[in-house]
Each structure stands twice: as C-alpha cells, then as structure tokens.
Amino acid sequence: MKLRVTKRGCFGRIDGAVAELPIGYEFCATDIPTAFIGRVIVLEQQSVEVEADKKKKGK
C-alpha cells in the first residue's frame, strides 16, 4: 500500500540514513507500522488477490 505522512513523529530510512520523515513524504509498505497510526494516510491499497489474478491472466 502507498502511504503519505500527515503529522510529525514518523522516523524511517531515507537514502540509508535514519531521519524524521517530512510531512507529505510518500512511501510503500505492506502494512501501516504501529507507530505511524494516526500520522499517515493511505493513498493506494492494493489487494494481493488482484495481483495474483493479473499474473494468471498474463500466462
């Protein structure tokens, strides 16, 4: 899923260095990290089933 930081207090790795993620920063994750709940919004959520169906159709 694609997430966007909306509030301060989220830390992660940017170009290999640990730093506070700036507001508006977008990143992909498989799940919302517990510490980020209430500080990020979901922009896109992809279903695993949809991806599996696309792979089957492509074969």
N, C-alpha and C positions, 0 to 999 in steps of 0.2 A: 504494500500500500504506500501511497505517497503522502507525506505529512508536511505541514508548514508550521514553524514556530510562531506563536502569537504572544507569548509572555516570556519575560526574562527568567533565567534559572535553569535552562537546559544546557548541559555540557556534553560534548562529544568530541570526536576527532575530525579535524579539518586539515587536510593535507598532511596527515600524520601527527599533528600536534593537538593535544587536548586543550580545548578552549570553550568559552561560553558561546553557544550558537546564537547568532544575531536574529532579532525579530525579522520574520519574513524568509528565513532560511528554509529551503525545501530539501527533503531527503526521502529516500525509500527505506522501508523497514518491513519485516514480516509481521510485526506486532507493535503496539504502542508500548514503549518502555514505561514501567510503573511510575518512575519519577517524572515522566513527561505528561501524565494525565492532567488535563486542565490547562496545559501550557502549549498544546499543539492542536491543530485541526486536521481532519482527514480530507485530502484533496481528491484522491482516487483510491478506490478499493477494488482490487482485482480478486476474482474468485479462482481458486485452484481448479475447480471443475471446468470453468470456461477455458482455461489454458489447456487442460487435458483434451477437451473437445476439439480445440483448434489443431492440436497435434495429430489427432486421429483423422481429421478431415484432410490434412496435408499429406498423409501417406497414401 
